[in-house]
Amino acid sequence: MRNVVSVILGGGKGTRLYPLTKDRSKPAVPLGGKYRLIDIPISNCLNSGLNRIYLLTQFNSVSLHKHIRQTYRFDRFDGGFVEIMAAQQTMEGEAWYQGTADAVRKNMRHLEQKGIDYVLILSGDQLYRMDFQEMIATHQAAKADVTIAGLPVTREAARGFGVMRLDDTGKVLGFLEKPQTDEEIDLVKMDPKWIDAQGIESKGRDCLASMGIYLFNRDVLVDLLSRSDYHDFGKEIFPMSIRTHKVQVHLFDGYWEDIGTIRSFYDANLDLAKSSPPFSLADAKRPIFTHARFLPPVRLEGATATQTLIADGVSVGTGTVLENCVIGLRCRIGKKSTIRNTIIMGADSYETEAELAANRKLGIPPMGIGDGCVIDGAIIDKDCRIGNNVKITNCQTGTLPKDSPLVLQDGVLVVPKGTTLPDGWSLEALGASR
């Protein structure tokens, strides 16, 4: 649909995903061994026939820009594009993006072009699969000014979301950000029978959470942004639109996860490796697109892998055991290592024989995981060098010494990008407490 433009919000500094966002933006964080988070909203757009996409970025965006440039190339006669709008200082203003709504406001000239009737606003750090044509149909059928995707959730889960109150037609009447008390939840709860009547089984869910996915009539969006200085869509623009315009809900009942923390990132990735994953990367009709790298097949030399995703270009040595893991591109794992409940993001490139020889002389381990390692409950970012007989086991609620190269975040051990751990390294030897 050429009259619909999609705008993907690159997000802020990503402090809750640190250290994964130390050198990259949130949408550029690797996912499922071979993808990046940004591939999810872009793939949803392309699979829905929406190929005019703007991506708004500001922080640590170099790797994200490179990925977009290498991956999403369109035929010049097709009219499709994924165009990056990085924050910049202009003659009209020197301030950087102050929030999600402000980011769109500063790029409004691109949305005011002829032929654009609708603007779809998406987040760059969510995992889901949605047909946006269905949302557009809901919007048009209701003759709405704004339509928001809503997910049925339990009362307990509602405390972590913005929750909407609707009338019987699905029109949004009110909105409450992260209600905490029973009294607050009662103000926005729904009758489960209404949810059932929409063809979705309520299953004890009586609240509707905002998914942060919005469809605006273009002129309505221009009006809302031009007559306010609000910075945030979810907390300011959307509540204001409820008071001034007709806002409709589009119900969604599939898998949806906001990957905003280390814990949610860790859990969502390992869920992908399950025998029956709640979100499947394998869907012939609605695939997830990413950069085509032309890497060699996986090489397993007498290793065993259970409930594990292994990306292209990986080699695993004899006697190594992989259990409930996600192994990223170009990862090298040595012999007789045991790795469980772990995400290894792999490497950006292979080391040459000359580089390997030079590093050996300096006592530097090769990139990847060495022989005889024991790793459990960790995230190992790209280009790490883990020597032989290294032990990394999650101390969960413990503490790490100040000089530890690892980070303990949300109960998950993270080995930052490019870290080197020498032969025999362990948390116990470093003095970690449990």
N, C-alpha and C positions, 0 to 999 in steps of 0.2 A: 504494500500500500504506500504509494508515493506521498500521500497527504499526511502521513504519520512520521514524526521524527522521534527517535529514542535518545534520551540523555542519561548516561550512566555516571553516577557520582563517585569520584575516586576516593572520597573520604578524607579524614584528617590525618594526623601524625601516626595513628595506629599504636598508641601507647599500650593498649591492653594486649596487643599481639607482640610486644617487644620480647625478645630480641629478633624475632623473625622480620620485623619492620625496621631494623637498625639501618639497613642499606637498601631497602626497597619499600614501595608503597603497599598498602594492604591488598589492592587488587592484583598485585604482581606476586603475591605469596604462592608458592607451589601447592598443588592439590592433586591427590590421587596418583602420585608418582610421575605424571607426565604433563599435567595441565597447570594452569594458573587460575586463581579465583575469577579473574576478569573473563575467562572463557565461558563461564556459566551464563551471565546475562547476555553476552554477545551471541552465544549459541541459541539461547531462547528467542532472541530477536530474529535471527536468521531463519530459524525453524518455523517462526510465525510469519514469515514473509515480510519482515521489517528490516530493510538493509540500509537505512539512512540513520547513522548512529554517531552521536557526539560523546566523547569521553572527557570529563572534566577532571584535571589532575593538579596537584600542587606540591606534594611532598615526595622526595626520593623517587622521582618518576622516570629515571633514565632506563632502567631495565623494563619497565612497563611500556615505555615508548618503543623500545627495541622489539619487544614481543609483538606489539600491535603491528608495527611496520613489516615484520617478517611473516606474519600470519594472515592478516586480513587484507588481501588484495582482490580488487574487483575488476571485472571487465570494464573498460572505459566507456562502452556503450550501454552498460547496465544501469548506471546512475547510482549505484550503491557506494557507500563509503563508511569507514570507521575513522573519524577525524578527531584528533586529540586537541583539546583546548586547555593548554597549561595556563596557570595563573601568571599574569604579567602586569607590569606597571604601564599605564598609558597616560596620554595628556589629560584625560578626563579623571583619572584617579591613580593614586600610587599604592593603595592598600591591597593586600593579598585577599584571597577568599576568606570571608569571615564566618562562613557556614554553608550548608547545602543550598539554601535558597539564594544566598548572596552569590554563590558560584554561578548559578543559572542566570541571575540578574545581570552579572557582568558580561555574560555572553548572549544577552537577549537579541542582539542584532542578527545573530544567525538563525534565530527562531522566528523572526518577523519577516522572513522572505516569503514571496508569493507561493501559493500552493500548499502551505502547511496548515492543516485544520486541527490536528491533535498533537500533543506532546506527551510522551510516555517517560516518566521519571523512574529510574531504577537505581538500586544500590550495587556497588561493585564487590561486596563481600558477603553474598548470600549463596546458599546451595539449594537449588530447587529446579524443577522442570515445569514450565508453564506455557500454554498456548495463549499468547496475547491477543489472538483474534477473538477468542471467547470473551476476554475482558472488554475488547472494543465493542463486541456485539451487545454486552450488558450495558455499556455506556450509552450506546445509540438507542437501544430499546427503551431505556429509562429517560431519554432526552436529558441526560445529566450534564452538569457543567464540569463536575469532577467525579471520577470513580476511583475508589481505593480497593486494593485486594485485602480481603479479610480472612483470617484463619481461625476456625473454632478451637478454643483452648479451655482447659479446666480452670476453676477458680484459683487454684494454687499457682498454675503457670501464668495466669493473668497478671500476677504481681510484677512480672518482668517485662511487660509490654504496655504499649498504649492501647487502650480498650475502647471500643465504640459502642454507642447505644443507637439502636435502629427503630424505625417503625415497621409495620407489617409489610410495607412495600420494599423494604431494603434501603430506604433513605436514611442517611446518617443524621441523627438528631443531636448527638453529644459525643464528647471524647474526653477520656481521663487518662493521663500519663501515669503508668505504673501504680495503680491503686494498691494500697497496702492493707487497709483494714477491711473487715467484712462489710462495714457500712458503706465504704467507698465502692467496693465491688458490687454491692446490691444496687447502686445507682446506675450501673452500666450493664448488668447481666441481662441475658436474653432468655426467652422461653425456649427450652430445648426442642419443644414441638415445632417451633418455627423453623429451626435448623433442619429438622427431619423433613419438614414439608418442602424444603428446597432441594430434596434429593440427596442430602448428606446426613449420614447417621451421626447423631449428636454424641452418643456414647459417653454420657455424663458431662459433656462440655457445654457450658452455658454462657461463655463469654466469646466475643469476637475480637481478636487481636489484629492490629494494623501490621501489615507485612512491609510497610515502607515502599510500596509500589503504587504509583499514582498515574492516572490518565487524565489530562486536562484538555479541555477545549483551549486551543492556542490563545485566543483572545482573552479568555478568562485568566489564564496564567499571566499574560502580560499585564492585565488589570491588577491582579493581586500583588504582583511584584513591584509595579510602578507606584502604587499608592501606599506602600508601607516600606519600612526599612528593616523588616524582619529578616533574620539570618538563617533560620532553620525551618525545613519543610514540616517535619513531624511535630515539633513542639509549638510552632507559631503559624506558618502559612496554612496548614491543614485545618487546625481549629478555627482560624479566621474564616476559611472558606465555608465551613459548616454554618456560620452565622450569616453569610452574605450570599451564598449560592446553593444550588441543588447538588448535594453530594450523595452518590450512590455507592453501595458496597458490591463488590464482585467476590463471591465466596470461592474459596480454594481449599481443597482437602487433601492435597498431596504432601509429600515430604518437603519440608522447608526448614532450613537451619541458618541462623544468623551467625556467621563465623567471625565474631568480634573479639574473642578471648583465646588465650593459649589452650585452655581446657576444651572449649567448643571446637577449636581447630583439631586438636588431638583426637577427640571422640568422633568427630565427623569423618576424619580420614580413616580411622580404624574400622568404623562402621562400613566403609566402602569395601573392606576386605572380607567381610562376613560371607558365609555361604549363601545366605539370602539377605543381601544388603537392603536397608530401607530406601536407599537411593542407588539405582543401578547406572553405571557408566555405559553399559551396553544397551543401546536402544537404536535399532536400525533406522527407525522412522524419524527420531529426534536425537541425532548424535550430538556429542560435545566436541566442538572443533578446537583445534590447537595447532601449534607450529609443527609442520612436517619436517622431521630432522634426519631421516634416512639413516638410522642407526642399525647396527647388526642385531641379530636375534639374541635372546637371553641364552647364556651358557651356564648350565648346572652340572657340576662335576661330582656326582655322588652326594649331592646335598638333598635335604628334604625340606619341603615347604608346605605348611598347613595354614589355610585361611590367610593367604598372603598375596598382595598385588605386587607384581614385578614389572617394571617398565623396561623399555627397549635399552639395549646396550649394556645390560647388567651381566656380571660374571660372579659365580658363587663357588667356592672351593669345596673339596671333598670333606665329608663329615660335618658340614655346617648345618645347623637346624634353624629354620625360620618359622616362627609361629605367631600369627596375628600381627603381621607387619605390612607396611607399605614401603617398597624399595624403589627409589627414584632413578632417573636416567643416568646411565654410565657408571653406576655404582659398582665398585669392586669389593667383594667380601672374601676374605681368606679362608683357610682351612680350619675345621674343628671349632668354629665359633658358634655360640648359642645366642640367638637374638629373638626376644619376645616383646610383644606389645610396644613396638617401636616404629617410628617413621624416620626413614633415612632418605633425604632429599636428593642424594646423588651428587653429580658434578656437572659443571658447565662445559667441561672439555676433558678429553683424555690427555694423560701425560705421555710424552714421547719417551722412547728408550733413552735418549740422551738426558732428558730431564730426570728420569728415574735413577740413572747412574750417578748423576751429579748430586742428587739428594741423598743417595745411599752413602756417598763419601762424607756428607755433612751430618749423617745420622738422622736425617729427616724421613719419617715414614711416608710411603706413597699415599696418594689420596684414596680414601675408602676405609675399609675396616680390615684390620690385620688378622693373623692367625690366633686361635685360642681365646678370643674375646668373649665376654659375657655382658650382654646389654639387655636391660629390661625396663620398660616404661619411660622411654626417652624420645625426644625429637632431635635428630642430628641434621643440622642445616647443611647446605651445599658446601662442597670443596673442603670438607674436614679431613684431617689425617689422623686416623686412630691406629696407633701402633699395635704390636702383638701383645697378647695376654692383658689387655686393658679390661677393667671391670667398671661398668656404669650401671648401677642399679638404683632405682628410684627410692629416695628417702622420704617421699610424700610430705609428711608434716615436719620433717627435720629442718635443719639450717645448714647452709654452706659457709665455709670460711670466706672471708673477704677477698682473699686472693684466688678463689676458685675461678677457673675459666668457664665453668658451667653456670647456668642460671636456673633457679627453681621458681617457676611461675605457675600459679593455679594448681599446685601439686604435681606438676610435670617438669621433669628435667629437660633442659634445652641446651644443646651444644651449639653455640653460635657459629655462623658461617665462617669458614676458613680457620677454625680452631685446630691446633695440633696437640695431640695427647701422646706422649712418648711410650715406649714399651713398658709394660708393667704398671701403668698409671691406674689408680683407683681412688674412689671417693674416701674410702676408709683411711688410706695412707695420707690423704690430704687433711683428714681431721674432721670430716663431716659428721654431724650429730643426727640421731634418728629419734 
